[in-house]
Amino acid sequence: MAMLSVVAAPKPRYAPLLQSSSCSTALLLRLGLPQRASRRRVYVSKLPTPPPYPPPPGEQVYQPFRPPPSPIPANYRSLGLTERLEILRDRLGLWHEYATLLPSLGHDGFTPPSIEELTGIPSIEQNLLVVATQVRDSLVSSSFDPELLSYFDAGGGADLLYELRFLNATQRAAASIHLIEHRLDPKAAQELARAMKDFPRRRGDQGWNFFSAASPGDCLAYTYFRLSREAIDPDERVAVLNRAIEAVETEAAKKRVEEEMERATGRLEEGDGSEEAEGLRVTVPIVRLRYGEVAEASTVTLLPVCRAAEGEEGMAAAPRRCKAEGELGVVVAERGWGRWVVLPGWWPVAAVAAEGEGVALEFVDGRVLPWRGSGGWEETVMVVADRGKREVTKGAYYVVGGEGKGLRVERGVELLAQGVEAALGTVVLVVRPPKDEFDDMIRDEDWD
């Protein structure tokens, strides 16, 4: 006779904290948000185990520093751990409201990877939300117009505010208004913030006094204005100046950019205008070399290098002509030389190299150069000179020497005033070393 045995069903291995969507519905009703059923479950086994506290007597346990959490909105303060995780997972409410729950989870022992596993919010996005919330709180503290502030509540608002993190309170408010008026995207917001951060550091540079630090558009326009003066290609210079004209806001700055545009297109001679004296109007391309620019260049130029301290003898000893030999294009110099530099094939450099008169002069301290703005160049700079053009005129810079003083750069108008009619060479280009595009460090004086 067959026997029928009844076996109890095995108990589930994991006990779900959220058994059904009823908890989600109750939570949504409690917060006054639209109802939406939860599709995921959070299991106890996936929750991180907090470190033991207090530590055993006589033993010091390392505790990493965590900043105090941002104030949590009133409708979130009474929620438990499971409910907070559910809000983040389903992104219930406005982004700057549920973003305040992230620091509180950090104080409960959660790490960004564990929060990502439980909520689906990547670690990078967690940092973006927290920082953007801090920027938004600073705007609230500065009495920013609430109606304008609501512009950032929509999707993408966190991305915009995140780019303003390195500005002080006053700059953030001005930049936020500019973002709203011009409907900028995050990339344009980043460019604007960098321009506003960099503008005070350019004090004393040519044309700086025509632009206003209180105007975000002027700060951005000055960045384009400065880049136009570093551009080598005439068409590129005009294109950058067109962007400056679109961004400029004040009348004085607009007039200065238009004057530069006329000069770039040939409608205004270098000696015209009233901004500076004729001796300060000499234009020499100044280029900041970028990392990897030589490797990416389609053509390069090889020049001998001599130190400015070596004086006239060192400059004269540098080889003049280099030629390529053989099928592999091996470069051969007319005499042995120990120091060379490879630069992109910019047309001023390529022209003097083709004539065999090019030489690069290394100045350890860029502050010795005679034009405005070089006072902050506490770095090594390289001056490319044409040794074939030695006759001094007013419209150029020249390399001259002196007994025991090494090489130096002087304006032609000053040399003529001293009775000097011939120099060692004409300056055709100044190259500054590579540097990070933007410095993320904030000085104390930059804050209100």
Legacy VTK file of the C-alpha trace (Angstrom):
# vtk DataFile Version 3.0
C-alpha trace
ASCII
DATASET POLYDATA
POINTS 448 float
0.000 0.000 0.000
1.510 3.314 -1.060
2.173 5.861 1.647
1.728 9.580 0.993
4.070 11.780 2.972
3.662 15.519 3.316
6.835 17.618 3.596
6.734 21.243 4.624
7.927 23.739 1.999
11.493 24.961 2.608
11.851 28.419 4.059
13.175 31.065 1.665
16.890 31.723 1.995
16.489 35.482 1.913
13.781 37.421 3.687
12.717 40.349 1.475
12.240 43.642 3.224
9.690 44.789 0.636
7.179 41.973 0.180
4.916 43.774 -2.229
4.177 47.130 -3.710
1.854 48.034 -0.851
4.750 49.597 1.054
5.658 51.688 -1.996
2.038 52.835 -2.386
1.821 53.814 1.271
5.118 55.674 1.043
4.049 57.547 -2.058
0.779 58.534 -0.401
2.681 59.637 2.703
5.012 61.847 0.620
2.221 63.132 -1.576
3.869 61.802 -4.764
2.308 59.955 -7.740
1.857 56.231 -7.116
4.185 53.853 -8.870
4.643 50.170 -8.113
8.079 48.923 -7.099
9.610 46.255 -9.309
12.705 45.432 -7.304
13.277 43.909 -3.887
15.924 44.742 -1.352
17.292 41.775 0.616
18.805 41.865 4.046
21.833 39.929 2.850
22.792 42.739 0.490
22.834 45.436 3.135
26.378 46.294 4.298
27.364 45.375 7.823
28.268 48.492 9.810
31.597 48.434 11.654
31.498 47.380 15.325
30.985 50.235 17.727
32.225 51.084 20.263
35.725 49.612 19.678
37.213 47.178 22.201
38.938 48.818 25.188
42.448 49.997 24.372
41.992 49.611 20.614
41.629 52.536 18.185
39.648 51.805 15.052
40.255 54.013 12.020
37.163 55.966 11.043
37.335 57.894 7.732
36.198 61.488 7.828
32.739 62.113 6.468
31.394 65.641 6.059
28.147 66.464 7.845
25.109 65.577 5.740
23.068 68.210 3.979
19.787 69.121 5.675
17.204 66.495 4.784
13.786 67.791 3.684
11.074 67.504 6.316
9.112 64.869 4.379
12.161 62.547 4.398
13.291 62.862 8.037
10.993 60.218 9.506
11.750 57.585 6.881
13.557 54.358 7.654
16.520 52.897 5.830
14.436 50.762 3.486
12.221 53.668 2.511
15.193 55.938 1.808
16.717 53.308 -0.457
13.423 52.957 -2.274
13.200 56.703 -2.871
16.690 56.750 -4.375
16.073 53.639 -6.432
12.865 55.012 -7.969
14.067 58.653 -7.907
10.922 59.844 -6.187
10.632 63.619 -5.988
13.003 66.351 -7.185
16.680 65.528 -7.703
17.944 68.022 -5.076
15.568 66.516 -2.498
16.452 62.847 -2.811
20.138 63.767 -3.309
20.232 64.804 0.370
19.701 61.146 1.316
23.069 60.105 -0.138
25.273 61.703 2.580
23.016 60.266 5.287
23.553 56.774 3.868
27.287 57.375 4.031
26.980 58.048 7.749
25.121 54.755 8.118
28.114 52.838 6.774
27.224 52.649 3.102
29.835 53.211 0.408
29.238 54.572 -3.102
29.547 51.077 -4.664
27.038 49.594 -2.217
24.643 52.486 -2.819
25.010 51.919 -6.553
24.196 48.226 -6.113
21.064 48.916 -4.093
19.735 51.987 -5.925
21.204 51.808 -9.429
22.718 55.314 -9.157
26.357 55.203 -10.396
29.075 56.509 -8.080
29.926 59.352 -10.463
26.302 60.468 -10.559
26.100 60.282 -6.759
28.980 62.764 -6.487
27.406 64.993 -9.144
24.073 65.079 -7.304
25.656 65.861 -3.932
27.884 68.650 -5.306
25.079 70.150 -7.398
22.857 70.191 -4.306
25.548 72.098 -2.402
25.779 74.638 -5.219
22.003 75.008 -5.203
22.004 75.498 -1.406
24.558 78.314 -1.811
22.228 80.014 -4.297
19.354 79.718 -1.814
21.554 81.249 0.902
22.404 84.173 -1.383
18.699 85.054 -1.809
18.599 83.881 -5.427
15.223 84.422 -7.091
13.133 81.281 -6.342
11.360 81.537 -9.687
14.690 81.423 -11.510
15.962 78.682 -9.215
13.104 76.433 -10.265
14.666 76.356 -13.755
17.226 73.877 -12.408
14.586 71.525 -10.963
14.022 69.936 -14.350
16.135 67.166 -15.808
19.701 68.285 -16.459
19.636 70.967 -13.774
22.135 69.055 -11.648
24.551 68.828 -14.583
24.447 72.611 -15.029
24.916 73.507 -11.363
27.721 70.965 -10.977
29.883 72.980 -13.400
29.644 76.044 -11.127
31.262 74.299 -8.159
34.572 76.233 -8.355
32.989 79.699 -8.386
32.281 81.763 -5.301
28.752 82.700 -4.235
28.595 85.947 -6.224
29.958 84.341 -9.368
27.565 81.405 -9.043
24.546 83.696 -8.927
25.690 85.682 -11.972
26.604 82.528 -13.887
23.244 80.913 -13.077
21.338 83.867 -14.497
23.519 83.735 -17.608
22.833 80.004 -17.996
19.091 80.587 -17.819
19.025 83.555 -20.193
21.099 81.822 -22.869
19.801 78.257 -22.290
23.332 76.839 -22.129
24.083 73.127 -22.031
26.497 71.530 -19.500
29.488 71.825 -21.851
28.856 75.531 -22.405
28.298 75.963 -18.656
31.702 74.405 -18.005
33.343 76.785 -20.474
31.617 79.755 -18.850
32.661 78.730 -15.328
36.273 78.276 -16.390
36.307 81.678 -18.055
34.914 83.372 -14.936
37.399 81.577 -12.702
40.340 82.450 -14.945
39.453 86.108 -15.593
40.778 87.626 -12.307
44.107 85.860 -12.825
44.611 87.632 -16.161
44.843 91.062 -14.557
47.392 93.156 -16.422
47.162 91.205 -19.694
46.584 93.155 -22.880
42.981 94.329 -23.221
41.949 92.964 -19.803
40.849 96.340 -18.423
38.167 96.713 -21.125
36.211 93.704 -19.833
34.100 93.509 -16.669
34.561 90.788 -14.041
30.925 91.257 -12.968
29.687 90.207 -16.401
29.808 86.462 -17.197
29.527 87.278 -20.899
32.547 89.585 -20.715
34.598 86.911 -18.929
33.756 84.423 -21.656
34.402 86.984 -24.385
37.811 87.810 -22.907
38.764 84.138 -23.055
38.001 84.139 -26.777
39.764 87.498 -27.159
42.891 86.097 -25.515
42.787 82.905 -27.594
42.458 84.970 -30.774
45.739 86.698 -30.013
47.403 83.295 -29.635
45.950 81.920 -32.872
48.381 81.570 -35.753
45.958 80.877 -38.595
44.208 84.160 -39.625
40.928 82.363 -40.353
40.991 80.720 -36.925
41.634 84.104 -35.314
38.586 85.625 -37.015
36.410 82.642 -36.039
37.383 82.967 -32.369
36.714 86.723 -32.421
33.237 86.063 -33.832
32.513 83.935 -30.771
33.787 86.770 -28.569
31.405 89.226 -30.254
28.483 86.860 -29.609
29.346 86.545 -25.902
30.383 90.112 -24.995
27.920 92.210 -22.953
29.390 95.601 -21.971
29.914 98.389 -24.492
33.594 98.933 -23.697
34.402 95.259 -24.181
32.351 95.095 -27.374
34.211 98.057 -28.823
37.570 96.452 -27.981
36.622 93.133 -29.599
35.358 94.882 -32.731
38.623 96.815 -32.925
40.533 93.535 -32.702
38.309 92.087 -35.424
39.101 95.011 -37.727
42.785 94.492 -37.076
42.520 90.757 -37.757
40.694 91.318 -41.066
43.146 94.017 -42.181
40.746 96.963 -41.922
42.782 98.497 -39.093
46.536 98.892 -39.025
48.523 97.887 -35.973
49.424 101.510 -35.274
45.827 102.783 -35.288
43.630 103.172 -32.234
44.350 104.631 -28.811
44.588 101.637 -26.467
48.350 101.650 -26.076
51.450 103.401 -27.259
52.985 102.350 -30.565
55.759 100.442 -28.822
53.213 98.192 -27.090
51.294 97.424 -30.279
53.790 94.951 -31.695
52.088 91.571 -32.140
54.056 88.363 -31.587
52.236 85.007 -31.523
52.338 83.476 -28.044
51.449 79.788 -28.012
50.763 77.463 -25.085
51.955 74.004 -26.165
49.418 71.255 -25.438
50.240 67.792 -24.155
50.562 65.429 -27.110
50.375 68.241 -29.671
53.719 67.336 -31.245
52.694 63.686 -31.583
49.390 64.658 -33.210
50.892 67.204 -35.613
50.935 66.259 -39.286
54.262 68.114 -39.766
56.971 69.032 -37.257
59.966 71.349 -37.175
63.372 70.653 -35.630
65.272 73.615 -34.177
68.546 73.923 -32.235
68.171 75.279 -28.712
70.567 77.496 -26.793
70.190 78.946 -23.314
69.727 82.675 -22.908
72.552 82.675 -20.345
75.006 81.483 -23.041
74.805 84.888 -24.689
75.702 85.906 -28.200
78.400 83.245 -28.601
75.998 80.416 -27.821
73.436 81.748 -30.280
76.017 82.103 -33.043
77.332 78.576 -32.447
73.939 76.933 -32.978
73.782 75.141 -36.354
71.807 76.855 -39.074
70.929 74.320 -41.712
69.535 70.823 -41.303
68.674 68.560 -44.214
67.091 65.136 -44.619
69.175 62.441 -46.261
68.364 59.000 -47.553
65.108 57.185 -48.039
64.337 57.333 -44.317
64.797 61.110 -44.142
67.606 61.121 -41.566
68.169 64.705 -40.377
71.774 65.869 -40.604
73.004 69.169 -39.154
75.938 71.174 -40.474
77.702 70.778 -37.124
77.286 68.775 -33.937
74.858 70.168 -31.385
73.582 68.734 -28.121
70.197 70.418 -27.565
67.225 70.307 -29.968
63.492 70.878 -29.758
60.681 69.471 -31.911
57.724 71.812 -32.472
54.555 71.465 -34.549
54.916 72.769 -38.099
53.477 76.232 -37.397
54.084 78.459 -40.387
56.286 81.088 -38.602
58.547 78.323 -37.269
58.540 76.316 -40.488
59.423 79.441 -42.501
62.551 80.328 -40.522
63.608 76.673 -40.348
63.328 76.347 -44.127
65.588 79.379 -44.555
68.126 77.863 -42.156
68.015 80.872 -39.821
65.786 79.552 -37.040
66.958 79.085 -33.460
65.117 78.512 -30.169
66.226 80.488 -27.115
65.405 79.088 -23.680
64.579 81.635 -20.972
64.338 80.063 -17.525
62.046 82.838 -16.239
59.403 84.191 -18.613
59.003 87.340 -16.525
62.064 88.850 -18.208
60.139 89.264 -21.458
59.225 92.899 -22.101
55.510 92.767 -22.934
52.543 93.269 -20.644
51.220 90.133 -19.014
54.580 88.343 -18.830
54.885 89.383 -15.182
53.008 86.253 -14.144
55.011 83.863 -16.324
57.017 82.169 -13.607
57.947 79.379 -16.015
60.454 78.481 -18.685
59.584 79.909 -22.100
61.112 79.352 -25.521
61.599 82.239 -27.953
61.936 81.315 -31.640
64.102 83.866 -33.473
65.022 84.498 -37.098
68.765 85.193 -37.314
68.433 86.318 -40.928
66.474 89.471 -40.021
68.717 91.685 -37.936
67.828 95.205 -39.038
65.880 96.961 -36.266
62.516 98.597 -36.979
59.749 99.860 -34.717
57.303 97.085 -35.551
59.030 94.036 -34.057
60.797 92.475 -31.075
64.480 91.626 -31.259
67.042 89.451 -29.507
70.072 91.385 -28.292
73.057 90.517 -26.157
75.321 92.260 -23.730
78.572 91.692 -21.940
77.970 89.273 -19.072
74.190 89.685 -19.279
73.283 86.910 -21.678
70.500 87.310 -24.199
67.404 89.454 -23.762
64.394 90.556 -25.803
63.768 94.244 -26.521
61.256 96.274 -28.519
62.487 97.789 -31.726
61.300 101.273 -30.771
63.394 101.167 -27.598
66.474 99.875 -29.413
66.230 102.689 -31.978
65.960 105.187 -29.140
69.235 103.762 -27.789
70.887 104.031 -31.183
70.925 100.271 -31.855
70.279 99.549 -35.550
71.188 95.829 -35.735
70.229 92.960 -33.427
70.994 89.234 -33.233
67.624 88.209 -34.642
63.907 88.970 -34.854
61.422 87.244 -32.535
58.820 85.316 -34.552
57.113 83.182 -31.895
57.002 82.541 -28.135
56.219 79.030 -26.885
55.021 78.374 -23.328
55.223 74.883 -21.800
52.214 72.525 -21.532
49.941 73.025 -18.545
46.621 71.690 -17.348
43.829 73.589 -19.060
42.073 74.419 -15.805
43.297 74.606 -12.220
40.734 73.051 -9.858
42.307 74.471 -6.693
40.438 77.332 -5.067
42.249 80.049 -3.198
40.863 81.498 -0.002
40.602 84.963 -1.502
38.343 83.652 -4.270
35.546 83.045 -1.762
33.222 85.632 -0.329
LINES 1 449
448 0 1 2 3 4 5 6 7 8 9 10 11 12 13 14 15 16 17 18 19 20 21 22 23 24 25 26 27 28 29 30 31 32 33 34 35 36 37 38 39 40 41 42 43 44 45 46 47 48 49 50 51 52 53 54 55 56 57 58 59 60 61 62 63 64 65 66 67 68 69 70 71 72 73 74 75 76 77 78 79 80 81 82 83 84 85 86 87 88 89 90 91 92 93 94 95 96 97 98 99 100 101 102 103 104 105 106 107 108 109 110 111 112 113 114 115 116 117 118 119 120 121 122 123 124 125 126 127 128 129 130 131 132 133 134 135 136 137 138 139 140 141 142 143 144 145 146 147 148 149 150 151 152 153 154 155 156 157 158 159 160 161 162 163 164 165 166 167 168 169 170 171 172 173 174 175 176 177 178 179 180 181 182 183 184 185 186 187 188 189 190 191 192 193 194 195 196 197 198 199 200 201 202 203 204 205 206 207 208 209 210 211 212 213 214 215 216 217 218 219 220 221 222 223 224 225 226 227 228 229 230 231 232 233 234 235 236 237 238 239 240 241 242 243 244 245 246 247 248 249 250 251 252 253 254 255 256 257 258 259 260 261 262 263 264 265 266 267 268 269 270 271 272 273 274 275 276 277 278 279 280 281 282 283 284 285 286 287 288 289 290 291 292 293 294 295 296 297 298 299 300 301 302 303 304 305 306 307 308 309 310 311 312 313 314 315 316 317 318 319 320 321 322 323 324 325 326 327 328 329 330 331 332 333 334 335 336 337 338 339 340 341 342 343 344 345 346 347 348 349 350 351 352 353 354 355 356 357 358 359 360 361 362 363 364 365 366 367 368 369 370 371 372 373 374 375 376 377 378 379 380 381 382 383 384 385 386 387 388 389 390 391 392 393 394 395 396 397 398 399 400 401 402 403 404 405 406 407 408 409 410 411 412 413 414 415 416 417 418 419 420 421 422 423 424 425 426 427 428 429 430 431 432 433 434 435 436 437 438 439 440 441 442 443 444 445 446 447
